[in-house]
Amino acid sequence: MPADPKIVRELDKKYLEYIRSQSCLIRALCYGDVDCHHSPSVGSGGSDLTTIPLCRKHHSEAHQAGVETFQNKYGVNFDEERVRLLKNYIILLNKQRQGKVLNGN
C-alpha cells in the first residue's frame, strides 16, 4: 500500500507580514505583538495563507481553549475572517501592481 503523500504547505512571508500588520481579530483587552495564528494548524495542513491576526494573549487563549470554544466566546468565524483577509490582500496587491504599471515600472 503506498504511503500517504506529504502535505505541502504554502509559505508566503509577505502574506505573514501583512497579517502581522493587522489588528488583533478580537480587538478587546489585547496585549503583545500580533501573531499569525495558523488555522488549521501547521500540523493539520494549515498554510501561511490560512492565518489570522491575534495578539499574543488571544493567540495563547485560542490554542488553550480550542478553535470552536474560542470562536463561540468571541463571536468570530475563522473561515470568514480568512476569506476577508485574503480578499483584502489581493486588492492590496492589485493596487500595488497597478501603481507600478502607471509609474512605468
Biopython code that builds the backbone (N, CA, C, O; Angstrom):
import numpy as np
from Bio.PDB.StructureBuilder import StructureBuilder

atoms = [
    (1, "MET", "N", (0.846, -1.175, 0.000)),
    (1, "MET", "CA", (0.000, 0.000, 0.000)),
    (1, "MET", "C", (0.896, 1.244, 0.000)),
    (1, "MET", "O", (1.818, 1.330, 0.810)),
    (2, "PRO", "N", (0.640, 2.212, -0.898)),
    (2, "PRO", "CA", (1.510, 3.402, -0.970)),
    (2, "PRO", "C", (1.358, 4.277, 0.263)),
    (2, "PRO", "O", (0.294, 4.344, 0.878)),
    (3, "ALA", "N", (2.441, 4.938, 0.602)),
    (3, "ALA", "CA", (2.424, 5.866, 1.742)),
    (3, "ALA", "C", (1.581, 7.086, 1.394)),
    (3, "ALA", "O", (1.485, 7.477, 0.231)),
    (4, "ASP", "N", (0.978, 7.676, 2.408)),
    (4, "ASP", "CA", (0.202, 8.901, 2.197)),
    (4, "ASP", "C", (1.138, 10.005, 1.723)),
    (4, "ASP", "O", (2.248, 10.147, 2.236)),
    (5, "PRO", "N", (0.686, 10.793, 0.737)),
    (5, "PRO", "CA", (1.545, 11.884, 0.262)),
    (5, "PRO", "C", (1.722, 12.932, 1.349)),
    (5, "PRO", "O", (0.805, 13.197, 2.127)),
    (6, "LYS", "N", (2.895, 13.517, 1.395)),
    (6, "LYS", "CA", (3.181, 14.562, 2.361)),
    (6, "LYS", "C", (2.439, 15.834, 1.973)),
    (6, "LYS", "O", (2.412, 16.223, 0.805)),
    (7, "ILE", "N", (1.845, 16.467, 2.958)),
    (7, "ILE", "CA", (1.137, 17.720, 2.718)),
    (7, "ILE", "C", (2.156, 18.816, 2.458)),
    (7, "ILE", "O", (3.102, 18.992, 3.226)),
    (8, "VAL", "N", (1.959, 19.553, 1.371)),
    (8, "VAL", "CA", (2.846, 20.656, 1.030)),
    (8, "VAL", "C", (2.195, 21.946, 1.506)),
    (8, "VAL", "O", (1.110, 22.311, 1.055)),
    (9, "ARG", "N", (2.865, 22.627, 2.415)),
    (9, "ARG", "CA", (2.354, 23.875, 2.967)),
    (9, "ARG", "C", (2.731, 25.045, 2.085)),
    (9, "ARG", "O", (3.858, 25.135, 1.598)),
    (10, "GLU", "N", (1.769, 25.949, 1.882)),
    (10, "GLU", "CA", (2.065, 27.186, 1.168)),
    (10, "GLU", "C", (2.798, 28.121, 2.122)),
    (10, "GLU", "O", (2.295, 28.422, 3.205)),
    (11, "LEU", "N", (3.964, 28.573, 1.734)),
    (11, "LEU", "CA", (4.752, 29.507, 2.535)),
    (11, "LEU", "C", (4.743, 30.861, 1.838)),
    (11, "LEU", "O", (5.019, 30.949, 0.641)),
    (12, "ASP", "N", (4.429, 31.907, 2.576)),
    (12, "ASP", "CA", (4.361, 33.235, 1.977)),
    (12, "ASP", "C", (4.728, 34.281, 3.027)),
    (12, "ASP", "O", (3.877, 34.737, 3.791)),
    (13, "LYS", "N", (6.013, 34.654, 3.051)),
    (13, "LYS", "CA", (6.500, 35.610, 4.048)),
    (13, "LYS", "C", (5.813, 36.965, 3.926)),
    (13, "LYS", "O", (5.553, 37.617, 4.937)),
    (14, "LYS", "N", (5.517, 37.396, 2.707)),
    (14, "LYS", "CA", (4.865, 38.698, 2.530)),
    (14, "LYS", "C", (3.442, 38.676, 3.084)),
    (14, "LYS", "O", (2.977, 39.668, 3.646)),
    (15, "TYR", "N", (2.756, 37.557, 2.928)),
    (15, "TYR", "CA", (1.411, 37.468, 3.484)),
    (15, "TYR", "C", (1.473, 37.476, 5.017)),
    (15, "TYR", "O", (0.626, 38.086, 5.670)),
    (16, "LEU", "N", (2.466, 36.804, 5.582)),
    (16, "LEU", "CA", (2.617, 36.820, 7.040)),
    (16, "LEU", "C", (2.914, 38.232, 7.538)),
    (16, "LEU", "O", (2.421, 38.628, 8.594)),
    (17, "GLU", "N", (3.711, 38.993, 6.795)),
    (17, "GLU", "CA", (3.961, 40.397, 7.150)),
    (17, "GLU", "C", (2.655, 41.189, 7.125)),
    (17, "GLU", "O", (2.402, 42.007, 8.009)),
    (18, "TYR", "N", (1.833, 40.943, 6.111)),
    (18, "TYR", "CA", (0.539, 41.609, 6.004)),
    (18, "TYR", "C", (-0.337, 41.265, 7.217)),
    (18, "TYR", "O", (-0.957, 42.153, 7.802)),
    (19, "ILE", "N", (-0.389, 40.000, 7.591)),
    (19, "ILE", "CA", (-1.206, 39.582, 8.732)),
    (19, "ILE", "C", (-0.702, 40.249, 10.007)),
    (19, "ILE", "O", (-1.503, 40.717, 10.815)),
    (20, "ARG", "N", (0.610, 40.297, 10.197)),
    (20, "ARG", "CA", (1.174, 40.937, 11.400)),
    (20, "ARG", "C", (0.905, 42.436, 11.434)),
    (20, "ARG", "O", (0.947, 43.043, 12.505)),
    (21, "SER", "N", (0.632, 43.039, 10.291)),
    (21, "SER", "CA", (0.355, 44.482, 10.247)),
    (21, "SER", "C", (-1.103, 44.798, 10.593)),
    (21, "SER", "O", (-1.469, 45.964, 10.744)),
    (22, "GLN", "N", (-1.930, 43.762, 10.718)),
    (22, "GLN", "CA", (-3.344, 43.944, 11.034)),
    (22, "GLN", "C", (-3.539, 44.010, 12.553)),
    (22, "GLN", "O", (-2.660, 43.623, 13.323)),
    (23, "SER", "N", (-4.691, 44.499, 12.957)),
    (23, "SER", "CA", (-5.053, 44.490, 14.377)),
    (23, "SER", "C", (-5.481, 43.090, 14.768)),
    (23, "SER", "O", (-5.885, 42.283, 13.931)),
    (24, "CYS", "N", (-5.382, 42.823, 16.063)),
    (24, "CYS", "CA", (-5.877, 41.552, 16.585)),
    (24, "CYS", "C", (-7.343, 41.401, 16.202)),
    (24, "CYS", "O", (-8.115, 42.356, 16.287)),
    (25, "LEU", "N", (-7.711, 40.232, 15.792)),
    (25, "LEU", "CA", (-9.072, 39.945, 15.368)),
    (25, "LEU", "C", (-10.096, 40.244, 16.470)),
    (25, "LEU", "O", (-11.236, 40.598, 16.170)),
    (26, "ILE", "N", (-9.709, 40.107, 17.711)),
    (26, "ILE", "CA", (-10.636, 40.290, 18.830)),
    (26, "ILE", "C", (-10.803, 41.769, 19.174)),
    (26, "ILE", "O", (-11.913, 42.201, 19.487)),
    (27, "ARG", "N", (-9.741, 42.540, 19.122)),
    (27, "ARG", "CA", (-9.775, 43.989, 19.325)),
    (27, "ARG", "C", (-10.269, 44.432, 20.703)),
    (27, "ARG", "O", (-10.787, 45.541, 20.844)),
    (28, "ALA", "N", (-10.120, 43.602, 21.693)),
    (28, "ALA", "CA", (-10.511, 43.985, 23.051)),
    (28, "ALA", "C", (-9.552, 43.339, 24.044)),
    (28, "ALA", "O", (-9.270, 42.143, 23.972)),
    (29, "LEU", "N", (-9.058, 44.154, 24.970)),
    (29, "LEU", "CA", (-8.160, 43.662, 26.013)),
    (29, "LEU", "C", (-6.964, 42.912, 25.433)),
    (29, "LEU", "O", (-6.562, 41.867, 25.945)),
    (30, "CYS", "N", (-6.410, 43.454, 24.373)),
    (30, "CYS", "CA", (-5.275, 42.832, 23.697)),
    (30, "CYS", "C", (-3.965, 43.279, 24.336)),
    (30, "CYS", "O", (-3.872, 44.371, 24.897)),
    (31, "TYR", "N", (-2.973, 42.434, 24.244)),
    (31, "TYR", "CA", (-1.618, 42.850, 24.582)),
    (31, "TYR", "C", (-0.623, 42.007, 23.806)),
    (31, "TYR", "O", (-0.897, 40.876, 23.404)),
    (32, "GLY", "N", (0.529, 42.598, 23.616)),
    (32, "GLY", "CA", (1.588, 41.925, 22.879)),
    (32, "GLY", "C", (1.467, 42.176, 21.392)),
    (32, "GLY", "O", (0.469, 42.705, 20.902)),
    (33, "ASP", "N", (2.506, 41.784, 20.694)),
    (33, "ASP", "CA", (2.524, 41.914, 19.236)),
    (33, "ASP", "C", (1.474, 41.010, 18.619)),
    (33, "ASP", "O", (0.976, 40.085, 19.261)),
    (34, "VAL", "N", (1.145, 41.286, 17.376)),
    (34, "VAL", "CA", (0.206, 40.434, 16.645)),
    (34, "VAL", "C", (0.969, 39.235, 16.090)),
    (34, "VAL", "O", (2.016, 39.376, 15.459)),
    (35, "ASP", "N", (0.418, 38.060, 16.343)),
    (35, "ASP", "CA", (0.966, 36.810, 15.820)),
    (35, "ASP", "C", (0.107, 36.326, 14.667)),
    (35, "ASP", "O", (-1.055, 36.711, 14.534)),
    (36, "CYS", "N", (0.688, 35.485, 13.843)),
    (36, "CYS", "CA", (-0.054, 34.837, 12.772)),
    (36, "CYS", "C", (-0.540, 33.488, 13.297)),
    (36, "CYS", "O", (0.245, 32.553, 13.452)),
    (37, "HIS", "N", (-1.825, 33.398, 13.565)),
    (37, "HIS", "CA", (-2.398, 32.155, 14.073)),
    (37, "HIS", "C", (-2.806, 31.289, 12.898)),
    (37, "HIS", "O", (-3.697, 31.654, 12.131)),
    (38, "HIS", "N", (-2.151, 30.132, 12.754)),
    (38, "HIS", "CA", (-2.475, 29.206, 11.674)),
    (38, "HIS", "C", (-3.719, 28.413, 12.060)),
    (38, "HIS", "O", (-3.744, 27.722, 13.079)),
    (39, "SER", "N", (-4.736, 28.525, 11.237)),
    (39, "SER", "CA", (-5.968, 27.776, 11.482)),
    (39, "SER", "C", (-6.498, 27.290, 10.140)),
    (39, "SER", "O", (-7.016, 28.100, 9.372)),
    (40, "PRO", "N", (-6.390, 26.018, 9.830)),
    (40, "PRO", "CA", (-5.962, 24.940, 10.694)),
    (40, "PRO", "C", (-4.470, 25.032, 11.012)),
    (40, "PRO", "O", (-3.711, 25.741, 10.351)),
    (41, "SER", "N", (-4.084, 24.300, 12.034)),
    (41, "SER", "CA", (-2.695, 24.353, 12.482)),
    (41, "SER", "C", (-1.751, 23.825, 11.404)),
    (41, "SER", "O", (-2.168, 23.137, 10.472)),
    (42, "VAL", "N", (-0.491, 24.159, 11.549)),
    (42, "VAL", "CA", (0.522, 23.706, 10.598)),
    (42, "VAL", "C", (0.533, 22.177, 10.540)),
    (42, "VAL", "O", (0.649, 21.591, 9.464)),
    (43, "GLY", "N", (0.412, 21.542, 11.697)),
    (43, "GLY", "CA", (0.413, 20.082, 11.752)),
    (43, "GLY", "C", (-0.779, 19.452, 11.058)),
    (43, "GLY", "O", (-0.721, 18.297, 10.634)),
    (44, "SER", "N", (-1.853, 20.207, 10.942)),
    (44, "SER", "CA", (-3.060, 19.711, 10.263)),
    (44, "SER", "C", (-3.138, 20.165, 8.812)),
    (44, "SER", "O", (-4.182, 20.035, 8.172)),
    (45, "GLY", "N", (-2.046, 20.693, 8.296)),
    (45, "GLY", "CA", (-2.001, 21.084, 6.892)),
    (45, "GLY", "C", (-2.264, 22.555, 6.641)),
    (45, "GLY", "O", (-2.380, 22.973, 5.489)),
    (46, "GLY", "N", (-2.360, 23.349, 7.703)),
    (46, "GLY", "CA", (-2.565, 24.784, 7.530)),
    (46, "GLY", "C", (-1.371, 25.423, 6.849)),
    (46, "GLY", "O", (-0.233, 24.986, 7.017)),
    (47, "SER", "N", (-1.643, 26.447, 6.090)),
    (47, "SER", "CA", (-0.572, 27.138, 5.375)),
    (47, "SER", "C", (-0.497, 28.582, 5.857)),
    (47, "SER", "O", (-1.318, 29.026, 6.659)),
    (48, "ASP", "N", (0.491, 29.297, 5.360)),
    (48, "ASP", "CA", (0.605, 30.715, 5.707)),
    (48, "ASP", "C", (-0.618, 31.494, 5.222)),
    (48, "ASP", "O", (-0.948, 32.543, 5.775)),
    (49, "LEU", "N", (-1.283, 30.985, 4.198)),
    (49, "LEU", "CA", (-2.448, 31.671, 3.642)),
    (49, "LEU", "C", (-3.722, 31.407, 4.436)),
    (49, "LEU", "O", (-4.786, 31.917, 4.083)),
    (50, "THR", "N", (-3.627, 30.612, 5.510)),
    (50, "THR", "CA", (-4.784, 30.354, 6.361)),
    (50, "THR", "C", (-4.595, 30.959, 7.745)),
    (50, "THR", "O", (-5.172, 30.482, 8.722)),
    (51, "THR", "N", (-3.790, 32.005, 7.824)),
    (51, "THR", "CA", (-3.528, 32.625, 9.116)),
    (51, "THR", "C", (-4.486, 33.781, 9.379)),
    (51, "THR", "O", (-5.038, 34.389, 8.462)),
    (52, "ILE", "N", (-4.658, 34.058, 10.670)),
    (52, "ILE", "CA", (-5.445, 35.210, 11.108)),
    (52, "ILE", "C", (-4.626, 35.947, 12.152)),
    (52, "ILE", "O", (-3.795, 35.335, 12.822)),
    (53, "PRO", "N", (-4.843, 37.265, 12.308)),
    (53, "PRO", "CA", (-4.059, 38.036, 13.270)),
    (53, "PRO", "C", (-4.655, 37.960, 14.679)),
    (53, "PRO", "O", (-5.816, 38.306, 14.893)),
    (54, "LEU", "N", (-3.851, 37.507, 15.622)),
    (54, "LEU", "CA", (-4.239, 37.502, 17.031)),
    (54, "LEU", "C", (-3.076, 38.035, 17.852)),
    (54, "LEU", "O", (-1.920, 37.697, 17.599)),
    (55, "CYS", "N", (-3.390, 38.876, 18.844)),
    (55, "CYS", "CA", (-2.336, 39.340, 19.747)),
    (55, "CYS", "C", (-1.847, 38.134, 20.552)),
    (55, "CYS", "O", (-2.468, 37.071, 20.536)),
    (56, "ARG", "N", (-0.744, 38.310, 21.244)),
    (56, "ARG", "CA", (-0.160, 37.182, 21.983)),
    (56, "ARG", "C", (-1.153, 36.589, 22.986)),
    (56, "ARG", "O", (-1.242, 35.370, 23.129)),
    (57, "LYS", "N", (-1.891, 37.451, 23.672)),
    (57, "LYS", "CA", (-2.866, 36.977, 24.661)),
    (57, "LYS", "C", (-3.914, 36.079, 24.001)),
    (57, "LYS", "O", (-4.160, 34.963, 24.457)),
    (58, "HIS", "N", (-4.525, 36.576, 22.926)),
    (58, "HIS", "CA", (-5.592, 35.816, 22.284)),
    (58, "HIS", "C", (-5.057, 34.617, 21.507)),
    (58, "HIS", "O", (-5.755, 33.613, 21.361)),
    (59, "HIS", "N", (-3.836, 34.712, 21.011)),
    (59, "HIS", "CA", (-3.220, 33.575, 20.325)),
    (59, "HIS", "C", (-3.057, 32.411, 21.302)),
    (59, "HIS", "O", (-3.406, 31.272, 20.993)),
    (60, "SER", "N", (-2.523, 32.715, 22.481)),
    (60, "SER", "CA", (-2.363, 31.673, 23.501)),
    (60, "SER", "C", (-3.714, 31.104, 23.911)),
    (60, "SER", "O", (-3.874, 29.891, 24.048)),
    (61, "GLU", "N", (-4.686, 31.996, 24.105)),
    (61, "GLU", "CA", (-6.021, 31.548, 24.505)),
    (61, "GLU", "C", (-6.656, 30.644, 23.451)),
    (61, "GLU", "O", (-7.300, 29.651, 23.791)),
    (62, "ALA", "N", (-6.477, 30.986, 22.170)),
    (62, "ALA", "CA", (-7.047, 30.164, 21.097)),
    (62, "ALA", "C", (-6.484, 28.751, 21.135)),
    (62, "ALA", "O", (-7.213, 27.783, 20.914)),
    (63, "HIS", "N", (-5.184, 28.627, 21.414)),
    (63, "HIS", "CA", (-4.576, 27.305, 21.488)),
    (63, "HIS", "C", (-5.060, 26.541, 22.716)),
    (63, "HIS", "O", (-5.295, 25.335, 22.649)),
    (64, "GLN", "N", (-5.205, 27.239, 23.826)),
    (64, "GLN", "CA", (-5.632, 26.581, 25.062)),
    (64, "GLN", "C", (-7.100, 26.170, 25.018)),
    (64, "GLN", "O", (-7.447, 25.069, 25.446)),
    (65, "ALA", "N", (-7.961, 27.041, 24.505)),
    (65, "ALA", "CA", (-9.403, 26.793, 24.528)),
    (65, "ALA", "C", (-9.857, 25.881, 23.392)),
    (65, "ALA", "O", (-10.836, 25.148, 23.533)),
    (66, "GLY", "N", (-9.151, 25.926, 22.277)),
    (66, "GLY", "CA", (-9.595, 25.215, 21.090)),
    (66, "GLY", "C", (-10.383, 26.155, 20.190)),
    (66, "GLY", "O", (-10.978, 27.126, 20.658)),
    (67, "VAL", "N", (-10.381, 25.862, 18.908)),
    (67, "VAL", "CA", (-10.955, 26.763, 17.917)),
    (67, "VAL", "C", (-12.440, 27.027, 18.157)),
    (67, "VAL", "O", (-12.867, 28.180, 18.204)),
    (68, "GLU", "N", (-13.211, 25.981, 18.306)),
    (68, "GLU", "CA", (-14.665, 26.157, 18.433)),
    (68, "GLU", "C", (-15.029, 26.954, 19.680)),
    (68, "GLU", "O", (-15.854, 27.864, 19.603)),
    (69, "THR", "N", (-14.444, 26.639, 20.804)),
    (69, "THR", "CA", (-14.721, 27.365, 22.047)),
    (69, "THR", "C", (-14.317, 28.819, 21.924)),
    (69, "THR", "O", (-15.053, 29.709, 22.352)),
    (70, "PHE", "N", (-13.148, 29.071, 21.342)),
    (70, "PHE", "CA", (-12.645, 30.436, 21.178)),
    (70, "PHE", "C", (-13.573, 31.249, 20.273)),
    (70, "PHE", "O", (-13.929, 32.382, 20.599)),
    (71, "GLN", "N", (-13.964, 30.666, 19.136)),
    (71, "GLN", "CA", (-14.850, 31.368, 18.212)),
    (71, "GLN", "C", (-16.195, 31.681, 18.865)),
    (71, "GLN", "O", (-16.726, 32.778, 18.690)),
    (72, "ASN", "N", (-16.739, 30.747, 19.599)),
    (72, "ASN", "CA", (-18.014, 30.979, 20.279)),
    (72, "ASN", "C", (-17.901, 32.063, 21.345)),
    (72, "ASN", "O", (-18.793, 32.901, 21.477)),
    (73, "LYS", "N", (-16.820, 32.050, 22.096)),
    (73, "LYS", "CA", (-16.631, 33.038, 23.164)),
    (73, "LYS", "C", (-16.595, 34.457, 22.600)),
    (73, "LYS", "O", (-17.192, 35.365, 23.178)),
    (74, "TYR", "N", (-15.903, 34.655, 21.480)),
    (74, "TYR", "CA", (-15.707, 35.999, 20.933)),
    (74, "TYR", "C", (-16.615, 36.323, 19.741)),
    (74, "TYR", "O", (-16.558, 37.428, 19.203)),
    (75, "GLY", "N", (-17.435, 35.382, 19.337)),
    (75, "GLY", "CA", (-18.352, 35.639, 18.229)),
    (75, "GLY", "C", (-17.648, 35.890, 16.907)),
    (75, "GLY", "O", (-18.072, 36.741, 16.125)),
    (76, "VAL", "N", (-16.577, 35.154, 16.656)),
    (76, "VAL", "CA", (-15.835, 35.286, 15.403)),
    (76, "VAL", "C", (-15.891, 33.961, 14.649)),
    (76, "VAL", "O", (-16.133, 32.902, 15.228)),
    (77, "ASN", "N", (-15.663, 34.051, 13.348)),
    (77, "ASN", "CA", (-15.633, 32.870, 12.498)),
    (77, "ASN", "C", (-14.318, 32.905, 11.732)),
    (77, "ASN", "O", (-14.130, 33.742, 10.850)),
    (78, "PHE", "N", (-13.411, 31.996, 12.070)),
    (78, "PHE", "CA", (-12.089, 31.992, 11.452)),
    (78, "PHE", "C", (-12.171, 31.834, 9.934)),
    (78, "PHE", "O", (-11.393, 32.453, 9.207)),
    (79, "ASP", "N", (-13.105, 31.011, 9.447)),
    (79, "ASP", "CA", (-13.236, 30.821, 7.996)),
    (79, "ASP", "C", (-13.581, 32.140, 7.309)),
    (79, "ASP", "O", (-12.960, 32.509, 6.312)),
    (80, "GLU", "N", (-14.570, 32.844, 7.843)),
    (80, "GLU", "CA", (-14.975, 34.125, 7.249)),
    (80, "GLU", "C", (-13.848, 35.148, 7.315)),
    (80, "GLU", "O", (-13.636, 35.907, 6.369)),
    (81, "GLU", "N", (-13.134, 35.166, 8.419)),
    (81, "GLU", "CA", (-12.032, 36.118, 8.581)),
    (81, "GLU", "C", (-10.891, 35.813, 7.623)),
    (81, "GLU", "O", (-10.287, 36.733, 7.071)),
    (82, "ARG", "N", (-10.588, 34.534, 7.416)),
    (82, "ARG", "CA", (-9.524, 34.169, 6.458)),
    (82, "ARG", "C", (-9.883, 34.650, 5.060)),
    (82, "ARG", "O", (-9.034, 35.186, 4.347)),
    (83, "VAL", "N", (-11.142, 34.462, 4.663)),
    (83, "VAL", "CA", (-11.579, 34.900, 3.336)),
    (83, "VAL", "C", (-11.491, 36.421, 3.233)),
    (83, "VAL", "O", (-11.000, 36.946, 2.234)),
    (84, "ARG", "N", (-11.959, 37.126, 4.249)),
    (84, "ARG", "CA", (-11.910, 38.597, 4.247)),
    (84, "ARG", "C", (-10.478, 39.093, 4.124)),
    (84, "ARG", "O", (-10.196, 39.994, 3.334)),
    (85, "LEU", "N", (-9.575, 38.508, 4.902)),
    (85, "LEU", "CA", (-8.174, 38.927, 4.877)),
    (85, "LEU", "C", (-7.531, 38.643, 3.515)),
    (85, "LEU", "O", (-6.804, 39.484, 2.988)),
    (86, "LEU", "N", (-7.792, 37.479, 2.951)),
    (86, "LEU", "CA", (-7.230, 37.150, 1.635)),
    (86, "LEU", "C", (-7.762, 38.085, 0.553)),
    (86, "LEU", "O", (-7.007, 38.520, -0.317)),
    (87, "LYS", "N", (-9.052, 38.395, 0.601)),
    (87, "LYS", "CA", (-9.626, 39.334, -0.375)),
    (87, "LYS", "C", (-8.947, 40.690, -0.273)),
    (87, "LYS", "O", (-8.563, 41.274, -1.286)),
    (88, "ASN", "N", (-8.798, 41.194, 0.951)),
    (88, "ASN", "CA", (-8.162, 42.498, 1.142)),
    (88, "ASN", "C", (-6.706, 42.479, 0.684)),
    (88, "ASN", "O", (-6.214, 43.464, 0.132)),
    (89, "TYR", "N", (-6.024, 41.376, 0.910)),
    (89, "TYR", "CA", (-4.629, 41.250, 0.484)),
    (89, "TYR", "C", (-4.533, 41.265, -1.044)),
    (89, "TYR", "O", (-3.646, 41.908, -1.606)),
    (90, "ILE", "N", (-5.434, 40.565, -1.703)),
    (90, "ILE", "CA", (-5.443, 40.547, -3.173)),
    (90, "ILE", "C", (-5.717, 41.941, -3.716)),
    (90, "ILE", "O", (-5.085, 42.365, -4.683)),
    (91, "ILE", "N", (-6.653, 42.658, -3.103)),
    (91, "ILE", "CA", (-6.937, 44.032, -3.520)),
    (91, "ILE", "C", (-5.683, 44.892, -3.364)),
    (91, "ILE", "O", (-5.354, 45.675, -4.255)),
    (92, "LEU", "N", (-4.986, 44.749, -2.240)),
    (92, "LEU", "CA", (-3.753, 45.500, -1.992)),
    (92, "LEU", "C", (-2.696, 45.172, -3.051)),
    (92, "LEU", "O", (-2.049, 46.077, -3.578)),
    (93, "LEU", "N", (-2.520, 43.901, -3.361)),
    (93, "LEU", "CA", (-1.541, 43.504, -4.378)),
    (93, "LEU", "C", (-1.896, 44.080, -5.745)),
    (93, "LEU", "O", (-1.020, 44.547, -6.474)),
    (94, "ASN", "N", (-3.178, 44.045, -6.090)),
    (94, "ASN", "CA", (-3.607, 44.603, -7.378)),
    (94, "ASN", "C", (-3.357, 46.101, -7.445)),
    (94, "ASN", "O", (-2.932, 46.611, -8.482)),
    (95, "LYS", "N", (-3.613, 46.811, -6.356)),
    (95, "LYS", "CA", (-3.351, 48.258, -6.322)),
    (95, "LYS", "C", (-1.862, 48.537, -6.475)),
    (95, "LYS", "O", (-1.462, 49.455, -7.192)),
    (96, "GLN", "N", (-1.044, 47.734, -5.792)),
    (96, "GLN", "CA", (0.401, 47.906, -5.913)),
    (96, "GLN", "C", (0.854, 47.632, -7.338)),
    (96, "GLN", "O", (1.686, 48.365, -7.872)),
    (97, "ARG", "N", (0.327, 46.599, -7.955)),
    (97, "ARG", "CA", (0.691, 46.248, -9.329)),
    (97, "ARG", "C", (0.277, 47.345, -10.295)),
    (97, "ARG", "O", (1.034, 47.703, -11.198)),
    (98, "GLN", "N", (-0.927, 47.881, -10.105)),
    (98, "GLN", "CA", (-1.411, 48.953, -10.969)),
    (98, "GLN", "C", (-0.552, 50.203, -10.806)),
    (98, "GLN", "O", (-0.266, 50.899, -11.780)),
    (99, "GLY", "N", (-0.149, 50.480, -9.588)),
    (99, "GLY", "CA", (0.719, 51.630, -9.341)),
    (99, "GLY", "C", (2.047, 51.485, -10.058)),
    (99, "GLY", "O", (2.570, 52.465, -10.588)),
    (100, "LYS", "N", (2.602, 50.283, -10.085)),
    (100, "LYS", "CA", (3.866, 50.051, -10.784)),
    (100, "LYS", "C", (3.692, 50.230, -12.276)),
    (100, "LYS", "O", (4.566, 50.782, -12.943)),
    (101, "VAL", "N", (2.569, 49.769, -12.806)),
    (101, "VAL", "CA", (2.311, 49.916, -14.247)),
    (101, "VAL", "C", (2.148, 51.374, -14.594)),
    (101, "VAL", "O", (2.695, 51.842, -15.593)),
    (102, "LEU", "N", (1.392, 52.110, -13.771)),
    (102, "LEU", "CA", (1.168, 53.529, -14.032)),
    (102, "LEU", "C", (2.446, 54.344, -13.898)),
    (102, "LEU", "O", (2.623, 55.346, -14.591)),
    (103, "ASN", "N", (3.340, 53.915, -13.006)),
    (103, "ASN", "CA", (4.596, 54.633, -12.784)),
    (103, "ASN", "C", (5.691, 54.191, -13.760)),
    (103, "ASN", "O", (6.811, 54.701, -13.705)),
    (104, "GLY", "N", (5.378, 53.261, -14.637)),
    (104, "GLY", "CA", (6.352, 52.836, -15.640)),
    (104, "GLY", "C", (7.312, 51.769, -15.172)),
    (104, "GLY", "O", (8.304, 51.493, -15.847)),
    (105, "ASN", "N", (7.043, 51.170, -14.044)),
    (105, "ASN", "CA", (7.928, 50.113, -13.536)),
    (105, "ASN", "C", (7.465, 48.746, -13.961)),
    (105, "ASN", "O", (8.097, 47.746, -13.620)),
]
sb = StructureBuilder()
sb.init_structure("model")
sb.init_model(0)
sb.init_chain("A")
sb.init_seg("    ")
for serial, (resi, resn, name, xyz) in enumerate(atoms, 1):
    if name == "N":
        sb.init_residue(resn, " ", resi, " ")
    sb.init_atom(name, np.array(xyz, "f"), 0.0, 1.0, " ", f" {name:<3s}", serial, name[0])
structure = sb.get_structure()
